[in-house]
């Protein structure tokens, strides 16, 4: 559970780097491509350094990293980054974290995971917390239809990443499946990025943001998260990862002067309590 939690915290800083890249004129898909270019370079170097570079992947199983890379990384990130550009970090995180609802339901059918009362309570508590953070209970929030649609799509695609990964980790090493998913994501994002269609600012800040996005918010968290999924149910892992909106909201407050309200604080506390409850009941939810 520690690995899943650590990965989620690192994911919480995604918006920090994406906001910088968007301010420099990069499109959401171009930000995805930059993110995956850095992460792919790092995962390849890591595999070579560790000496466990093994490209033997059965063709009948290629759909696993393909789904992880194209759906769970490229599409999810593009939709998420678009939502960040259209709204605040907290709102984007709320919509992204409709993912646990998708994952828990799908996992009940695919993996025969039990839908327990702690899971149900945590889903309610985390969604309430995310709602408070986004400000949906106040009369001041405004959310465009574009942000809503892309936000919900990011949640669905992000949730499917856990589903595809759960299948893959049963057969292949963590390094192998992570590398393959990064390669598929890099290829698909570069194909869709269309760097020749605009003129973003390539300066030290943009390069540093790309490096930070690829290393701190991609290579490390995905590597850690995949390792954690070996001992945690997909539904449980996805719920634990909902601490990301807590971190995203804190980043928005600290670096982008997003307002601090009692409602937002209540949301952060709710998410923290949900993760704490899962820690208390985690041993009963682990799979072999």
PAVEXTI-102866 format. One record per residue: residue in one letter; x, y, z of N, C-alpha, C in turn. Coordinates in steps of 0.001 Angstrom, whole numbers, plus 500000, padded with zeros to 6 digits. Layout:
BEGIN
PT   rest      n.X      n.Y      n.Z     ca.X     ca.Y     ca.Z      c.X      c.Y      c.Z
PT      A        X        Y        Z        X        Y        Z        X        Y        Z
...
This chain:
BEGIN
PT   rest      n.X      n.Y      n.Z     ca.X     ca.Y     ca.Z      c.X      c.Y      c.Z
PT      X   500831   498796   500000   500000   500000   500000   500872   501263   500000
PT      X   502041   501188   500640   502958   502328   500705   503376   502768   499305
PT      X   503647   501805   498403   504107   502129   497065   503019   502828   496252
PT      X   501793   502342   496362   500673   502957   495656   500465   504385   496153
PT      X   500554   504570   497472   500360   505885   498082   501452   506867   497639
PT      X   502699   506400   497620   503812   507262   497205   503661   507679   495744
PT      X   503266   506739   494901   503056   507050   493494   501978   508106   493309
PT      X   500908   507995   494082   499809   508953   493980   500238   510348   494400
PT      X   501069   510437   495430   501556   511740   495891   502386   512415   494793
PT      X   503230   511651   494133   504042   512207   493054   503154   512639   491884
PT      X   502099   511890   491606   501160   512275   490553   500489   513609   490866
PT      X   500364   513913   492154   499713   515150   492544   500417   516402   492053
PT      X   501686   516270   491647   502445   517416   491161   502374   517572   489645
PT      X   501589   516725   488983   501466   516812   487525   501029   518208   487090
PT      X   499992   518717   487749   499442   520009   487358   500441   521140   487425
PT      X   501366   521070   488361   502394   522110   488500   503204   522239   487215
PT      X   503660   521109   486695   504478   521121   485481   503635   521420   484238
PT      X   502406   520880   484202   501543   521089   483038   501145   522557   482900
PT      X   500826   523212   484014   500474   524635   483979   501604   525458   483360
PT      X   502833   525107   483699   503989   525821   483160   504094   525610   481657
PT      X   503946   524367   481212   504064   524064   479783   502950   524735   478977
PT      X   501730   524716   479502   500620   525355   478807   500854   526862   478712
PT      X   501418   527450   479772   501707   528891   479756   502785   529232   478727
PT      X   503587   528230   478349   504635   528429   477351   504139   528170   475929
PT      X   502838   527856   475793   502263   527679   474470   502145   526252   473982
PT      X   502472   525268   474832   502345   523863   474443   500891   523408   474574
PT      X   500457   522562   473660   499110   521999   473747   499122   520834   474732
PT      X   497948   520410   475222   497899   519266   476145   498547   518008   475567
PT      X   498306   517719   474284   498891   516524   473685   500398   516654   473547
PT      X   500895   517853   473278   502336   518066   473209   502974   517880   474581
PT      X   502261   518294   475632   502748   518077   476990   502833   516589   477290
PT      X   501846   515819   476794   501870   514365   476964   503086   513775   476265
PT      X   503338   514234   475035   504468   513714   474264   505793   514013   474962
PT      X   505946   515222   475490   507167   515585   476207   507322   514730   477465
PT      X   506222   514540   478154   506236   513723   479372   506699   512313   479074
PT      X   506144   511722   478023   506460   510339   477706   507850   510194   477093
PT      X   508339   511225   476393   509691   511168   475830   510727   511066   476946
PT      X   510572   511892   477972   511494   511858   479108   511370   510540   479858
PT      X   510133   510119   480122   509905   508888   480887   510421   507663   480149
PT      X   510241   507640   478829   510704   506501   478029   512226   506407   478054
PT      X   512887   507539   477939   514350   507565   478020   514820   507023   479366
PT      X   514142   507421   480434   514535   507005   481781   514297   505512   482012
PT      X   513153   505005   481574   512853   503590   481805   513789   502706   480991
PT      X   514187   503158   479800   515137   502397   478982   516502   502371   479653
PT      X   516939   503529   480136   518224   503597   480828   518241   502755   482083
PT      X   517126   502759   482814   517025   501954   484041   517136   500467   483728
PT      X   516440   500036   482676   516458   498621   482302   517854   498173   481888
PT      X   518543   499001   481124   519901   498678   480699   520837   498631   481899
PT      X   520685   499586   482813   521534   499645   484011   521339   498421   484901
PT      X   520090   497994   485052   519781   496845   485901   520122   495518   485236
PT      X   520317   495540   483945   520658   494313   483235   519505   493347   483095
PT      X   518274   493844   483245   517109   492956   483122   516275   493316   481908
PT      X   516956   493836   480874   516255   494216   479657   515849   492961   478886
PT      X   514595   492647   478928   514069   491451   478279   512847   491856   477473
PT      X   512971   491849   476145   511890   492288   475274   510952   491161   474856
PT      X   511075   490024   475493   510216   488903   475119   508807   489098   475674
PT      X   507917   489502   474800   506530   489741   475165   505663   488977   474169
PT      X   504820   488094   474667   503977   487290   473781   503016   488185   473000
PT      X   502936   487952   471706   502073   488772   470860   500609   488690   471297
PT      X   500196   487541   471833   498806   487413   472269   498514   488300   473483
PT      X   499564   488767   474161   499388   489628   475336   499710   491083   475063
PT      X   499995   491421   473803   500435   492775   473489   499344   493807   473774
PT      X   498086   493346   473839   496973   494257   474115   497079   494879   475517
PT      X   497800   494212   476419   497923   494727   477782   498713   496039   477821
PT      X   500002   496040   477367   500739   497311   477368   500189   498310   476354
PT      X   499562   497806   475289   498953   498700   474307   497817   499490   474959
PT      X   496993   498781   475728   495906   499454   476435   496428   500394   477497
PT      X   497465   499956   478236   498066   500806   479263   498643   502082   478648
PT      X   499351   501926   477522   500027   503055   476929   499113   504030   476209
PT      X   498275   503508   475321   497432   504383   474495   496226   504905   475276
PT      X   495516   503994   475953   494310   504402   476688   494669   504985   478059
PT      X   495465   504219   478842   495738   504606   480219   496731   505739   480375
PT      X   497558   505993   479346   498544   507078   479445   498238   508217   478466
PT      X   498268   507929   477172   498087   509001   476182   496717   509661   476286
PT      X   495642   508864   476175   494303   509441   476200   493964   510035   477562
PT      X   494313   509325   478638   494010   509819   479981   494732   511134   480257
PT      X   496009   511190   479894   496781   512400   480144   496330   513562   479278
PT      X   496013   513298   478025   495555   514358   477143   494252   514970   477658
PT      X   493331   514111   478079   492061   514599   478617   492279   515347   479934
PT      X   493156   514822   480776   493440   515447   482071   494100   516803   481886
PT      X   495087   516886   480995   495795   518145   480761   494858   519188   480152
PT      X   493944   518726   479298   492959   519638   478723   492064   520214   479818
PT      X   491658   519355   480748   490813   519796   481858   491559   520784   482750
PT      X   492850   520548   482974   493670   521476   483768   493689   522854   483104
PT      X   493811   522856   481771   493841   524121   481045   492501   524842   481067
PT      X   491395   524073   481212   490058   524652   481177   489520   525002   482565
PT      X   490183   524501   483626   489671   524717   484983   490844   524764   485962
PT      X   490551   524637   487248   491601   524639   488261   492173   523241   488446
PT      X   493296   523145   489137   493900   521841   489408   492954   520971   490224
PT      X   492256   521573   491178   491365   520805   492051   490184   520228   491282
PT      X   489580   521016   490394   488447   520542   489597   488889   519417   488662
PT      X   490055   519600   488021   490574   518571   487121   490822   517276   487884
PT      X   491354   517397   489096   491628   516214   489916   490342   515514   490331
PT      X   489304   516292   490651   488014   515688   491014   487486   514820   489883
PT      X   487469   515366   488677   486939   514630   487536   487813   513431   487189
PT      X   489128   513584   487339   490028   512450   487116   489701   511315   488079
PT      X   489350   511679   489313   489117   510659   490324   487679   510182   490422
PT      X   487002   510215   489260   485834   509370   489093   486328   507966   488735
PT      X   487643   507844   488497   488264   506565   488114   487968   505420   489089
PT      X   488066   505629   490411   487811   504506   491323   486445   503869   491145
PT      X   485442   504685   490838   484103   504133   490632   484105   503180   489441
PT      X   484768   503588   488354   484869   502728   487172   485645   501452   487500
PT      X   486781   501612   488182   487660   500471   488453   487021   499456   489395
PT      X   486421   499930   490465   485817   499016   491436   484719   498184   490796
PT      X   483877   498817   489992   482780   498094   489341   483315   497092   488331
PT      X   484258   497538   487472   484814   496643   486454   485579   495490   487096
PT      X   486315   495775   488178   487109   494747   488849   486235   493654   489460
PT      X   485030   494010   489855   484111   493011   490417   483781   491931   489390
PT      X   483720   492324   488122   483382   491375   487064   484610   490676   486495
PT      X   485709   491418   486302   486897   490843   485676   487740   490020   486638
PT      X   487921   490497   487878   488802   489844   488838   488050   489207   490002
PT      X   486736   489285   489967   485903   488730   491042   486278   489316   492407
PT      X   486702   490590   492409   487028   491241   493675   485731   491553   494430
PT      X   485786   491408   495733   484612   491648   496548   484370   493144   496710
PT      X   483105   493534   496566   482726   494930   496790   482314   495051   498248
PT      X   483299   495353   499095   483081   495370   500537   482544   496719   501012
PT      X   482043   496727   502234   481533   497964   502822   482623   499015   502984
PT      X   483853   498633   503411   484918   499653   503478   485172   500312   502123
PT      X   485141   499516   501035   485339   500088   499711   484212   501063   499364
PT      X   482975   500656   499673   481830   501517   499383   481931   502825   500174
PT      X   482255   502702   501455   482354   503885   502310   483479   504803   501837
PT      X   484613   504205   501433   485728   504997   500958   485412   505704   499652
PT      X   484670   505038   498769   484269   505673   497523   483416   506907   497793
PT      X   482465   506763   498710   481591   507887   499060   482395   509010   499701
PT      X   483284   508629   500621   484068   509622   501352   485037   510366   500429
PT      X   485711   509638   499540   486667   510279   498640   485962   511163   497617
PT      X   484821   510715   497117   484097   511536   496150   483565   512804   496826
PT      X   483118   512662   498071   482682   513839   498824   483848   514802   499029
PT      X   485015   514242   499364   486192   515070   499566   486603   515792   498299
PT      X   486601   515074   497170   486949   515693   495897   485943   516783   495526
PT      X   484675   516537   495827   483630   517515   495542   483843   518784   496341
PT      X   484220   518630   497597   484494   519797   498448   485682   520577   497921
PT      X   486739   519860   497525   487943   520516   497027   487638   521318   495762
PT      X   486806   520776   494888   486500   521456   493633   485550   522619   493830
PT      X   484795   522623   494940   483864   523707   495219   482499   523515   494618
PT      X   482131   522268   494291   480842   522028   493648   479664   522309   494571
PT      X   479898   522370   495872   478804   522650   496800   478598   524150   497023
PT      X   479446   524957   496422   479291   526401   496548   478606   526942   495299
PT      X   478183   528178   495368   477479   528799   494243   478430   529535   493307
PT      X   479735   529469   493616   480696   530252   492853   481358   529470   491722
PT      X   481252   528143   491749   481969   527344   490758   481318   527428   489382
PT      X   482133   527516   488374   481658   527474   486991   482500   526431   486267
PT      X   481842   525514   485594   482539   524429   484911   481983   524309   483505
PT      X   482848   524467   482512   482409   524392   481125   482092   522953   480745
PT      X   481270   522794   479731   480931   521457   479242   482177   520738   478728
PT      X   483092   521485   478108   484332   520890   477615   485146   520314   478765
PT      X   485270   521084   479851   486026   520612   481008   485362   519388   481620
PT      X   484045   519380   481690   483304   518256   482261   483502   516985   481441
PT      X   483344   517088   480135   483461   515916   479260   484884   515358   479274
PT      X   485872   516231   479100   487258   515771   479095   487672   515251   480471
PT      X   487146   515859   481526   487456   515403   482877   486939   514005   483149
PT      X   485696   513742   482751   485120   512412   482939   485826   511374   482074
PT      X   486207   511768   480856   486944   510851   479991   488312   510528   480588
PT      X   488939   511503   481232   490230   511241   481874   490055   510232   483006
PT      X   488936   510334   483731   488662   509389   484808   488480   507972   484299
PT      X   487728   507823   483208   487501   506497   482631   488806   505893   482116
PT      X   489570   506669   481352   490821   506156   480789   491842   505852   481876
PT      X   491897   506714   482880   492829   506511   483987   492468   505256   484772
PT      X   491170   505037   484956   490737   503832   485649   491094   502572   484879
PT      X   491009   502626   483555   491333   501467   482735   492817   501109   482809
PT      X   493670   502090   483158   495094   501787   483314   495300   500716   484382
PT      X   494586   500835   485500   494705   499847   486579   494215   498479   486123
PT      X   493169   498474   485300   492613   497214   484804   493617   496501   483904
PT      X   494153   497207   482916   495143   496611   482013   496390   496168   482787
PT      X   496819   496992   483749   498017   496668   484513   497820   495428   485367
PT      X   496644   495261   485926   496366   494109   486778   496529   492804   485997
PT      X   496131   492817   484720   496332   491640   483872   497825   491432   483612
PT      X   498542   492518   483312   499940   492419   482896   500865   491949   484009
PT      X   500667   492458   485248   501609   492131   486322   501541   490667   486736
PT      X   500511   489970   486306   500408   488546   486621   501329   487698   485752
PT      X   501795   488275   484638   502590   487501   483686   503988   488051   483436
PT      X   504171   489366   483632   505422   489980   483212   506038   490845   484304
PT      X   507352   491071   484164   508092   491886   485123   507666   493342   485042
PT      X   507790   494028   486174   507370   495414   486271   508082   496306   485249
PT      X   509393   496125   485103   510160   496950   484174   509678   496768   482746
PT      X   509408   495521   482368   508992   495210   480998   507662   495853   480645
PT      X   506654   495671   481495   505328   496195   481168   505302   497726   481228
PT      X   506076   498305   482150   506134   499764   482227   506796   500329   480980
PT      X   507894   499705   480545   508602   500170   479354   507713   500078   478120
PT      X   507059   498943   477938   506195   498771   476775   505062   499786   476762
PT      X   504457   500033   477925   503352   500995   477983   503859   502403   477657
PT      X   505064   502741   478112   505646   504045   477800   505927   504167   476299
PT      X   506437   503091   475677   506731   503126   474244   505467   503353   473422
PT      X   504424   502616   473758   503166   502770   473024   502586   504169   473232
PT      X   502721   504690   474439   502223   506034   474710   503031   507082   473962
PT      X   504350   506915   473942   505211   507863   473239   504881   507901   471749
PT      X   504760   506729   471142   504458   506661   469704   503115   507308   469382
PT      X   502102   506984   470172   500766   507526   469906   500699   509028   470171
PT      X   501369   509502   471230   501324   510933   471553   502115   511762   470542
PT      X   503251   511242   470073   504030   511957   469058   503244   512056   467758
PT      X   502515   511005   467435   501698   510985   466222   500594   512039   466281
PT      X   500044   512253   467487   498924   513170   467648   499332   514589   468065
PT      X   500589   514790   468474   501005   516076   469044   501055   517215   468030
PT      X   501499   516929   466817   501579   517939   465760   502377   519169   466217
PT      X   503644   518970   466496   504496   520059   466966   504692   521165   465923
PT      X   504469   520847   464655   504660   521860   463620   503488   522805   463459
PT      X   502422   522589   464224   501202   523391   464064   501182   524649   464924
PT      X   502113   524772   465868   502162   525970   466713   503615   526308   467035
PT      X   503822   527356   467781   505182   527821   468065   505348   528071   469568
PT      X   505468   526978   470368   505626   527152   471814   507015   527703   472149
PT      X   507158   528211   473357   508434   528775   473803   509324   527694   474394
PT      X   510445   527425   473725   511418   526452   474229   512505   527192   475001
PT      X   512363   527265   476300   513389   527912   477116   513754   526997   478285
PT      X   514592   527486   479176   515051   526685   480304   513887   526233   481178
PT      X   512919   527116   481374   511758   526788   482208   510949   525648   481598
PT      X   510718   525725   480283   509946   524690   479597   510671   523346   479633
PT      X   511989   523391   479439   512785   522160   479479   512774   521555   480875
PT      X   512896   522405   481899   512880   521925   483283   511520   521344   483635
PT      X   510452   521981   483161   509100   521483   483423   508888   520135   482751
PT      X   509397   519986   481531   509284   518707   480809   510030   517608   481548
PT      X   511244   517940   482015   512048   516963   482751   511370   516571   484054
PT      X   510834   517558   484769   510149   517266   486023   508900   516443   485812
PT      X   508148   516763   484770   506935   516019   484458   507251   514573   484101
PT      X   508345   514382   483350   508714   513032   482929   509322   512189   484021
PT      X   510096   512831   484922   510768   512067   485974   509932   511965   487244
PT      X   509656   513090   487885   508983   513079   489183   507507   512683   489110
PT      X   506848   512995   487986   505416   512716   487908   505055   511636   486896
PT      X   506060   510930   486382   505764   509830   485441   506614   508601   485737
PT      X   507915   508696   485491   508787   507532   485665   508692   506950   487078
PT      X   508919   507767   488077   508885   507283   489458   507512   506769   489883
PT      X   506438   507550   489746   505147   507073   490242   504593   505855   489520
PT      X   504731   505800   488186   504203   504637   487474   504988   503381   487801
PT      X   506282   503524   487948   507125   502380   488311   506737   501872   489691
PT      X   506567   502795   490628   506200   502442   492000   504792   501876   492061
PT      X   503872   502509   491348   502468   502092   491362   502304   500666   490817
PT      X   502964   500376   489704   502881   499029   489123   503409   497972   490092
PT      X   504477   498311   490799   505029   497384   491789   504021   497153   492911
PT      X   503363   498221   493346   502375   498103   494412   501168   497280   494025
PT      X   500802   497280   492744   499630   496529   492292   499810   495017   492418
PT      X   501038   494582   492618   501273   493144   492767   500659   492611   494063
PT      X   500502   493465   495065   500003   493014   496353   498704   493698   496773
PT      X   498182   494573   495918   496958   495294   496251   495948   495101   495140
PT      X   494684   494900   495481   493637   494754   494491   493540   496017   493655
PT      X   493141   495870   492391   493057   497021   491492   492110   498079   492042
PT      X   490961   497653   492542   489999   498599   493098   490537   499316   494317
PT      X   491192   498573   495211   491773   499169   496418   492875   500148   496060
PT      X   493750   499757   495120   494850   500634   494710   494327   501933   494120
PT      X   493279   501833   493319   492723   503019   492694   492133   503969   493727
PT      X   491528   503410   494778   490964   504253   495840   492079   504915   496645
PT      X   493137   504160   496948   494274   504727   497688   494847   505920   496923
PT      X   494904   505779   495606   495511   506812   494769   494710   508102   494761
PT      X   493516   508109   495354   492726   509334   495385   493299   510374   496337
PT      X   494438   510110   496928   495116   511157   497689   495699   512196   496729
PT      X   495775   511853   495441   496312   512796   494462   495567   514129   494441
PT      X   494212   514166   494481   493528   515466   494521   493917   516300   495735
PT      X   494194   515624   496857   494648   516331   498065   495951   517065   497759
PT      X   496871   516368   497131   498164   516957   496788   497993   518029   495711
PT      X   497154   517735   494700   496934   518693   493622   496343   519994   494155
PT      X   495398   519874   495091   494798   521069   495684   495837   521872   496456
PT      X   496703   521160   497191   497760   521829   497955   498736   522546   497022
PT      X   499050   521915   495890   499946   522527   494902   499306   523786   494318
PT      X   498005   523694   494021   497294   524846   493479   497285   526015   494443
PT      X   497132   525715   495729   497120   526754   496760   498508   527369   496924
PT      X   499524   526513   496964   500884   526976   497245   501535   527716   496075
PT      X   501297   527245   494842   502031   527791   493705   501191   528649   492754
PT      X   499866   528467   492760   499027   529197   491816   497957   530045   492494
PT      X   498121   530231   493810   497244   531115   494587   495764   530765   494471
PT      X   495464   529462   494321   494061   529061   494351   493550   529255   495779
PT      X   492329   529771   495936   491835   530167   497265   491713   529011   498249
PT      X   492013   529299   499518   491843   528330   500596   490518   528602   501278
PT      X   489617   527629   501250   488312   527780   501879   488092   526645   502871
PT      X   487130   526858   503766   486790   525823   504730   486315   524561   504017
PT      X   485596   524760   502931   485090   523637   502136   486246   522823   501546
PT      X   487273   523512   501048   488426   522824   500457   489202   522051   501527
PT      X   489353   522653   502704   490037   521975   503801   489273   520731   504222
PT      X   487937   520834   504284   487105   519682   504638   487283   518556   503631
PT      X   487418   518918   502354   487635   517918   501319   488959   517208   501479
PT      X   489998   517964   501796   491316   517368   502011   491292   516398   503190
PT      X   490623   516800   504257   490520   515943   505439   489756   514666   505106
PT      X   488696   514771   504310   487895   513599   503929   488728   512597   503145
PT      X   489524   513091   502197   490368   512201   501395   491433   511542   502266
PT      X   492022   512323   503170   493034   511774   504068   492432   510670   504943
PT      X   491213   510886   505446   490549   509873   506269   490254   508611   505468
PT      X   489873   508785   504209   489573   507627   503364   490808   506758   503178
PT      X   491961   507395   502928   493212   506652   502772   493599   505975   504085
PT      X   493378   506674   505208   493697   506101   506517   492844   504869   506802
PT      X   491577   504918   506435   490677   503775   506637   491145   502577   505831
PT      X   491595   502838   504595   492099   501738   503772   493356   501124   504373
PT      X   494179   501944   504998   495360   501411   505674   494961   500489   506817
PT      X   493897   500829   507534   493442   500014   508658   492839   498695   508203
PT      X   492169   498737   507053   491512   497531   506544   492275   496882   505401
PT      X   493470   497428   505083   494200   496983   503898   494530   495519   503885
PT      X   494899   494942   505024   495319   493546   505054   494211   492605   504640
PT      X   492969   492971   504884   491861   492102   504496   491523   492238   503021
PT      X   492089   493268   502356   491767   493504   500964   492892   493086   500017
PT      X   494010   492668   500536   495114   492281   499663   494793   490973   498952
PT      X   495270   490897   497706   495154   489639   496968   496486   488918   497044
PT      X   496477   487649   496747   497697   486844   496877   498726   487233   495830
